[in-house]
Amino acid sequence: MKWLGQGSEPATTLEDLLAGKIPDGFREAGNRGSDLDGMTDRIVQSGWRGRPPNFLPRFIGDIQTRLRMLPYSLRFGFTQRFSVPAEDAYRWCTDYHPDDWALMGKRGKRKIRKISDDTIILEDVTYRDGKPVVKSKVVRLDPVRLSWTNTHLTGPTKFSQFLYRITPEGNTGSKLEFTGLQVEYSKTKVTADWIASLERKYRDEDSESWRNLARAMEKEFGR
């Protein structure tokens, strides 16, 4: 699909948009704070060939966010021990299910789509302050190294990546090493203290989720 400019040649292809190449019309409209529906209408009227894809409104919303917000990088991590052998723990952790959020002790929904043996798409809906938060993520598996990555494709922390690696601890135990490389966005310039406080907050939240997952895993293995 192509988005057309004023002339007969396409100004921007869908592939360009997905690669982050934002056309001038989008940028100007975003800087003026144009409404989402209005932007969608203008794109369609400008000559989108065929029916606009269903994700178009959300995609434009992501563009608006990127235009208006300043990105900041956070880094945090923790370890979680399991009374389960490393290979068993790895298989359990990467066997995704719709009820994963309940095991973590949180309210949420999950859809899983397997792309290949080592690539999975997760569509998550969680809730913060009673409001739904929608995120699309791609998971890449590395069973040889007992590791995997989880990269956010959409949502309020778009482009964040989370690294997981399981190492053996004797013959009957293992340990998860977690590293969060999170991208946050703010309308105003933030301080080092603000970043540090968020890193502590997310570390504590994620480590609590993994303590709950560890209990669920060990219960399933009869530990």
C-alpha positions as CSV (number, residue, x, y, z in Angstrom):
1,M,0.0,0.0,0.0
2,K,1.1,3.5,-0.7
3,W,0.3,6.9,0.8
4,L,0.2,9.5,-2.1
5,G,1.4,13.1,-2.0
6,Q,0.2,16.0,-4.2
7,G,1.7,14.5,-7.3
8,S,1.1,11.3,-9.1
9,E,4.1,9.5,-7.6
10,P,3.8,8.0,-4.1
11,A,5.3,10.2,-1.4
12,T,5.7,7.5,1.2
13,T,5.1,3.7,1.1
14,L,3.7,1.8,4.0
15,E,7.1,0.2,4.3
16,D,8.6,3.7,4.8
17,L,6.2,4.4,7.6
18,L,6.9,1.1,9.4
19,A,10.6,1.9,9.1
20,G,10.0,5.2,10.9
21,K,10.2,7.6,7.9
22,I,7.6,10.1,8.8
23,P,6.4,12.3,5.9
24,D,6.3,16.1,6.3
25,G,2.5,16.2,6.4
26,F,2.4,13.8,9.4
27,R,5.1,15.8,11.1
28,E,3.4,19.2,10.6
29,A,0.1,17.8,11.7
30,G,1.6,16.2,14.7
31,N,3.3,19.4,15.8
32,R,0.0,21.2,15.5
33,G,-1.6,18.6,17.7
34,S,-4.1,17.6,15.0
35,D,-6.8,15.1,16.1
36,L,-6.3,11.4,15.2
37,D,-9.5,11.0,13.2
38,G,-8.7,14.1,11.1
39,M,-5.2,12.7,10.3
40,T,-6.7,9.4,9.2
41,D,-9.3,11.1,7.0
42,R,-6.7,13.2,5.3
43,I,-4.6,10.2,4.5
44,V,-7.5,8.3,3.0
45,Q,-8.6,11.4,1.0
46,S,-5.0,11.9,-0.2
47,G,-5.2,8.6,-2.1
48,W,-4.5,5.5,0.0
49,R,-4.7,2.7,-2.5
50,G,-7.2,0.1,-1.3
51,R,-8.9,-0.1,2.1
52,P,-6.8,1.4,4.9
53,P,-5.4,-1.3,7.2
54,N,-7.1,-1.8,10.6
55,F,-4.0,-0.8,12.5
56,L,-3.8,2.6,10.8
57,P,-5.4,4.7,13.6
58,R,-3.2,3.0,16.3
59,F,-0.1,3.4,14.0
60,I,-0.8,7.1,13.6
61,G,-1.2,7.4,17.3
62,D,2.2,5.9,17.7
63,I,3.6,8.5,15.3
64,Q,2.0,11.3,17.2
65,T,3.5,10.0,20.4
66,R,6.9,9.9,18.9
67,L,6.6,13.5,17.6
68,R,5.5,15.0,20.9
69,M,7.3,13.0,23.5
70,L,11.0,12.9,24.5
71,P,12.5,9.3,24.8
72,Y,14.6,8.3,27.8
73,S,16.4,5.0,28.4
74,L,16.1,3.0,31.6
75,R,18.2,0.0,32.6
76,F,17.4,-2.3,35.5
77,G,17.8,-5.9,36.4
78,F,17.5,-8.7,38.9
79,T,18.0,-12.5,39.4
80,Q,15.4,-15.1,40.3
81,R,16.2,-18.6,41.4
82,F,14.2,-21.7,40.6
83,S,14.2,-25.1,42.3
84,V,13.9,-26.6,38.8
85,P,16.7,-27.7,36.4
86,A,17.8,-25.1,33.9
87,E,16.4,-26.7,30.7
88,D,13.1,-27.5,32.3
89,A,12.9,-23.9,33.6
90,Y,13.7,-22.5,30.1
91,R,11.0,-24.6,28.5
92,W,8.4,-23.5,31.1
93,C,9.3,-19.8,30.8
94,T,9.0,-19.7,27.0
95,D,5.8,-21.8,26.8
96,Y,3.4,-18.9,26.6
97,H,-0.3,-19.1,27.5
98,P,-3.3,-16.8,27.7
99,D,-3.3,-17.0,31.5
100,D,0.3,-15.9,32.0
101,W,-0.7,-12.6,33.5
102,A,-2.8,-14.3,36.2
103,L,0.3,-16.4,37.1
104,M,2.2,-13.1,37.5
105,G,-0.5,-11.9,39.9
106,K,-1.7,-9.2,37.5
107,R,-4.9,-8.5,35.5
108,G,-4.3,-8.9,31.8
109,K,-5.0,-10.8,28.6
110,R,-2.6,-12.4,26.2
111,K,-2.8,-13.6,22.6
112,I,0.1,-15.7,21.2
113,R,1.0,-16.1,17.6
114,K,3.9,-18.4,16.6
115,I,5.8,-17.1,13.6
116,S,8.5,-19.7,13.6
117,D,10.3,-22.1,15.9
118,D,12.2,-19.3,17.5
119,T,9.9,-16.3,16.9
120,I,6.7,-15.5,18.8
121,I,4.3,-12.5,18.7
122,L,2.6,-11.6,21.9
123,E,-0.4,-9.2,22.0
124,D,-0.9,-8.1,25.6
125,V,-3.6,-6.0,27.3
126,T,-2.8,-5.0,30.9
127,Y,-4.4,-2.4,33.1
128,R,-2.8,0.6,34.9
129,D,-4.9,2.8,37.0
130,G,-8.0,1.0,35.7
131,K,-7.1,1.9,32.0
132,P,-6.2,-0.7,29.4
133,V,-2.6,-0.7,28.0
134,V,-2.1,-2.5,24.7
135,K,1.3,-3.8,23.7
136,S,2.6,-5.9,20.8
137,K,5.9,-7.7,21.4
138,V,8.2,-10.0,19.5
139,V,10.0,-12.8,21.4
140,R,13.1,-14.3,19.9
141,L,14.2,-17.6,21.5
142,D,17.8,-19.0,21.8
143,P,17.4,-22.5,23.3
144,V,21.1,-23.3,22.9
145,R,22.0,-20.5,25.3
146,L,18.8,-20.9,27.3
147,S,18.0,-17.2,26.6
148,W,15.4,-15.1,24.9
149,T,14.6,-11.5,24.2
150,N,11.3,-9.6,24.3
151,T,11.0,-6.4,22.2
152,H,8.1,-4.0,22.3
153,L,6.8,-3.2,18.8
154,T,3.9,-0.9,19.9
155,G,2.6,0.6,23.1
156,P,3.7,3.3,25.6
157,T,7.2,1.7,26.0
158,K,7.7,1.1,22.3
159,F,11.2,-0.1,21.3
160,S,12.0,-1.4,24.8
161,Q,13.8,-4.7,25.0
162,F,14.1,-7.2,27.8
163,L,16.8,-9.9,28.0
164,Y,16.4,-13.2,29.8
165,R,19.0,-15.9,30.4
166,I,18.8,-19.0,32.6
167,T,21.9,-20.6,34.0
168,P,22.2,-23.9,35.9
169,E,22.8,-24.0,39.7
170,G,23.7,-27.6,40.3
171,N,21.7,-30.5,38.9
172,T,18.3,-29.5,40.3
173,G,18.3,-25.7,40.4
174,S,18.7,-22.7,38.0
175,K,18.7,-18.9,38.0
176,L,17.1,-16.4,35.7
177,E,19.2,-13.3,34.9
178,F,16.9,-10.5,33.8
179,T,17.9,-7.2,32.2
180,G,15.4,-4.5,31.3
181,L,16.3,-1.9,28.6
182,Q,13.2,0.2,28.8
183,V,12.3,3.3,26.7
184,E,10.1,5.8,28.5
185,Y,8.6,9.0,27.0
186,S,7.9,12.3,28.6
187,K,6.6,15.6,27.4
188,T,9.1,17.5,29.5
189,K,12.8,17.1,30.3
190,V,13.4,14.7,33.2
191,T,16.0,14.4,35.9
192,A,18.4,11.7,36.8
193,D,16.5,11.2,40.0
194,W,13.3,10.6,38.0
195,I,15.0,8.0,35.9
196,A,16.5,6.3,38.9
197,S,13.1,6.2,40.7
198,L,11.5,4.6,37.7
199,E,14.2,2.0,37.4
200,R,13.7,1.0,41.0
201,K,9.9,0.9,40.5
202,Y,10.0,-1.3,37.4
203,R,12.7,-3.5,38.9
204,D,10.5,-4.1,42.0
205,E,7.4,-4.7,39.9
206,D,9.0,-7.1,37.5
207,S,10.9,-9.0,40.2
208,E,7.6,-9.5,42.1
209,S,6.0,-10.9,38.9
210,W,8.9,-13.4,38.5
211,R,8.6,-14.5,42.2
212,N,5.0,-15.4,41.4
213,L,6.0,-17.2,38.3
214,A,8.7,-19.1,40.2
215,R,6.1,-20.3,42.7
216,A,3.8,-21.4,39.8
217,M,6.6,-23.2,38.1
218,E,7.8,-25.0,41.2
219,K,4.3,-26.0,42.1
220,E,3.8,-27.5,38.6
221,F,7.1,-29.5,38.9
222,G,6.2,-30.6,42.4
223,R,8.9,-28.8,44.2
